[in-house]
Amino acid sequence: MPGKVSIFGCGVQKGGTTSLYAHLCEHPELSAPVQKELHFFDDESRDWAAPDYAALEALFPASDGARLRFDITPIYGFWPPAIARIHAYNPQARLIYLFRDPFERAWSQWCMEYARGFETLPFSEAIRAGRARLAELPPLAREQRIYTYIERGCYAGQVRRALRHFPREQVLFLRSRDLLLDHVGTLRKIAGFLGIGPFVDTGPKREQPLAFTPPPFKPDAADLDYIAGLLGDDVRAFAQLSGLDVTGWPVIQRRFASGAAAGV
């Protein structure tokens, strides 16, 4: 009988999860699915009163033996019912989160949506007046997957949701920049968390799920100030909940330049 999926990469979008997936694919004790993002637990077309988990497990090699199966779908941490659904499926699962400065993350998401043709508003407008597109929509509307440049950066709520359903020892919170700049140390943490042998060092990963030409403009200081004003306090709460040091994040440096960041 095929084993359950026991490892979930739950976020954040544009936080290095494609590189995480590439690292996990190289470990001999882990079993990769047919593609990086399975989008099983955020699929609202499924019957969640009686979910067909066989459809999920069919996405893995039938002959993977004792290897641990993993699913790296970064919307899971953000999509309201996904973590509860994962817990109902496998309460022993382990969750991995990679967090990135929410201003940098929002810009990266906007670039992706702009390149896909899903976004037509300039970044500065999309993070301000463009949020009105979400105002009257239900929380599971399709638009919540696209235009949530600010909302996906509200990390404190995502951490609370994870810890509401899983004990702390089953959740690993990491900074995406550490995977990029210290992949050896970060993979050592992941291996210890998962109870597997060490990763063979094949070098850092800089995977990009979508190749596109960057837009001919960049966000400005006013955009950073705006996002820092919206999310600065949330990031402070997130840091206390997760135990991560975020003092180097632009939103913290901008929001608390006066010295209020000392308590972060």
PAZALUM-547389 format. One line per field, with one value per residue (C-alpha): x, y, z. Coordinates in nm, 2 decimals, m for minus. Layout:
N
east (X	...)
north (Y	...)
up (Z	...)
***
This chain:
264
east (0.00	0.15	0.26	0.11	0.27	0.45	0.64	0.47	0.64	0.37	0.51	0.56	0.50	0.81	1.01	1.25	1.02	1.13	1.49	1.38	1.21	1.52	1.73	1.47	1.46	1.83	1.80	1.79	1.56	1.29	1.03	0.94	0.59	0.53	0.56	0.66	0.32	0.04	m0.22	m0.42	m0.52	m0.61	m0.83	m1.18	m1.33	m1.27	m1.53	m1.37	m1.65	m1.50	m1.17	m1.01	m0.66	m0.58	m0.57	m0.29	m0.09	m0.11	0.11	0.41	0.61	0.44	0.78	0.93	0.94	1.03	1.13	0.94	0.70	0.69	0.46	0.59	0.29	0.35	m0.01	m0.09	0.02	m0.19	m0.50	m0.74	m0.86	m0.54	m0.35	m0.66	m0.70	m0.34	m0.39	m0.70	m0.51	m0.19	m0.16	0.20	0.30	0.59	0.55	0.84	0.80	1.04	0.97	1.09	1.07	0.71	0.80	1.04	0.80	0.51	0.72	0.83	0.47	0.36	0.64	0.52	0.15	0.24	0.45	0.17	m0.07	m0.29	m0.20	m0.23	m0.20	0.14	0.28	0.22	m0.14	m0.19	m0.08	m0.30	m0.62	m0.59	m0.67	m1.03	m1.06	m1.06	m1.30	m1.63	m1.50	m1.52	m1.19	m1.16	m1.23	m0.98	m0.88	m0.74	m0.47	m0.36	m0.40	m0.30	0.04	m0.01	m0.23	0.02	0.27	0.07	0.28	0.17	m0.17	m0.01	0.22	m0.08	m0.27	0.01	0.06	m0.32	m0.32	0.03	0.26	0.56	0.80	0.63	0.67	1.00	1.01	1.31	1.42	1.44	1.76	1.94	1.86	2.02	2.32	2.38	2.23	2.46	2.35	1.99	1.98	2.14	1.85	1.60	1.76	1.75	1.39	1.29	1.50	1.69	2.06	2.26	2.22	2.50	2.63	2.56	2.58	2.31	2.00	1.86	1.56	1.30	0.97	0.89	1.14	1.04	1.18	1.17	0.95	1.13	1.06	1.12	0.92	1.02	1.07	0.71	0.60	0.83	0.70	0.35	0.40	0.61	0.33	0.08	0.28	0.55	0.36	0.25	0.61	0.71	0.44	0.55	0.91	0.80	0.58	0.83	1.15	1.31	1.54	1.39	1.58	1.75	1.42	1.35	1.00	1.15	1.44	1.20	0.91	1.12	1.42	1.37	1.47	1.14	1.29	1.50	1.22	1.20)
north (0.00	0.34	0.56	0.89	1.22	1.32	1.64	1.96	2.28	2.53	2.86	3.13	3.20	3.36	3.26	3.00	2.69	2.59	2.58	2.38	2.14	2.10	2.02	1.77	1.59	1.51	1.33	0.95	0.91	1.14	1.07	1.35	1.38	1.41	1.79	2.05	2.20	1.94	2.19	1.91	2.07	2.40	2.25	2.37	2.14	1.84	1.69	1.78	1.59	1.27	1.35	1.10	1.07	0.80	1.07	1.24	0.93	0.83	1.13	0.96	0.65	0.33	0.18	0.44	0.20	0.36	0.70	0.99	1.16	1.54	1.80	2.16	2.38	2.73	2.84	2.59	2.82	3.11	2.93	2.93	2.56	2.39	2.33	2.19	1.96	1.84	1.77	1.57	1.37	1.31	1.46	1.33	1.54	1.78	2.13	2.35	2.72	2.96	3.33	3.63	4.00	4.08	4.38	4.18	3.90	4.12	4.27	3.93	3.80	4.11	4.05	3.69	3.79	4.07	3.83	3.58	3.85	3.81	4.16	4.48	4.74	4.90	4.76	5.09	5.08	4.71	4.73	5.03	5.08	4.74	4.57	4.69	4.40	4.17	4.36	4.20	3.85	3.54	3.42	3.12	3.32	3.27	3.63	3.56	3.36	3.64	3.99	3.92	4.09	4.24	3.97	3.69	3.89	3.87	3.60	3.61	3.46	3.19	3.09	3.09	2.87	2.62	2.60	2.57	2.24	2.10	2.09	2.32	2.02	1.93	2.28	2.43	2.81	2.93	3.24	3.20	3.40	3.15	2.87	3.09	3.22	2.92	2.62	2.38	2.50	2.53	2.18	2.05	2.20	2.04	1.70	1.71	1.82	1.54	1.27	1.18	1.16	1.47	1.62	1.58	1.93	1.99	2.36	2.63	2.64	2.95	2.79	3.01	2.85	3.11	3.28	3.63	3.96	4.20	4.51	4.83	4.99	4.91	4.98	5.30	5.42	5.52	5.17	5.03	5.29	5.19	4.82	4.87	5.08	4.81	4.51	4.63	4.54	4.21	4.12	4.20	3.96	3.70	3.73	3.67	3.37	3.21	3.29	3.41	3.72	3.96	4.27	4.28	4.28	4.61	4.64	4.63	4.86	5.11	5.08	5.09	5.30	5.51	5.22	5.04	4.73	4.66	4.44	4.23)
up (0.00	m0.10	0.19	0.28	0.19	0.50	0.41	0.29	0.17	0.26	0.15	0.09	m0.28	m0.43	m0.13	m0.27	m0.27	m0.62	m0.50	m0.20	m0.42	m0.63	m0.32	m0.19	m0.52	m0.48	m0.15	m0.17	0.12	m0.03	m0.30	m0.54	m0.70	m1.07	m1.05	m0.79	m0.70	m0.67	m0.55	m0.40	m0.06	m0.22	m0.49	m0.43	m0.70	m0.47	m0.24	0.09	0.28	0.14	m0.03	m0.26	m0.12	m0.37	m0.64	m0.44	m0.37	m0.74	m0.82	m0.66	m0.78	m0.67	m0.61	m0.38	m0.08	0.25	0.10	0.24	0.00	m0.02	m0.18	m0.22	m0.30	m0.15	m0.15	0.12	0.40	0.27	0.15	0.45	0.46	0.33	0.66	0.83	0.53	0.55	0.92	0.85	0.59	0.79	1.15	1.17	0.86	0.89	0.74	0.60	0.55	0.38	0.45	0.25	0.32	0.23	0.02	m0.19	m0.21	m0.33	m0.61	m0.72	m0.73	m0.92	m1.18	m1.22	m1.26	m1.50	m1.71	m1.72	m1.84	m1.53	m1.40	m1.60	m1.32	m1.24	m0.91	m0.72	m0.82	m0.77	m0.41	m0.33	m0.52	m0.69	m0.36	m0.41	m0.65	m0.35	m0.12	m0.20	m0.30	m0.09	0.06	m0.18	m0.50	m0.79	m0.76	m0.41	m0.58	m0.81	m0.66	m0.30	m0.31	0.04	0.19	0.13	0.32	0.64	0.79	1.15	1.07	0.86	1.15	1.39	1.15	1.12	1.50	1.56	1.37	1.42	1.73	1.71	1.66	1.34	1.18	1.06	0.99	0.78	0.60	0.22	0.21	0.43	0.18	m0.09	0.10	0.34	0.17	0.36	0.70	0.60	0.45	0.77	0.97	0.72	0.74	1.12	1.12	0.89	1.06	0.74	0.66	0.55	0.20	m0.04	m0.13	m0.49	m0.46	m0.41	m0.62	m0.79	m0.95	m1.13	m1.21	m1.48	m1.71	m1.81	m1.91	m1.61	m1.65	m1.74	m1.40	m1.04	m0.72	m0.54	m0.18	m0.16	m0.24	0.03	0.28	0.20	0.24	0.56	0.70	0.63	0.74	0.98	1.29	1.15	1.07	1.43	1.55	1.30	1.43	1.78	1.68	1.45	1.63	1.31	1.30	1.05	1.14	0.80	0.61	0.42	0.57	0.92	0.85	0.69	0.93	1.25	1.14	1.45	1.67	1.74	1.57	1.88	2.01	1.70)
***
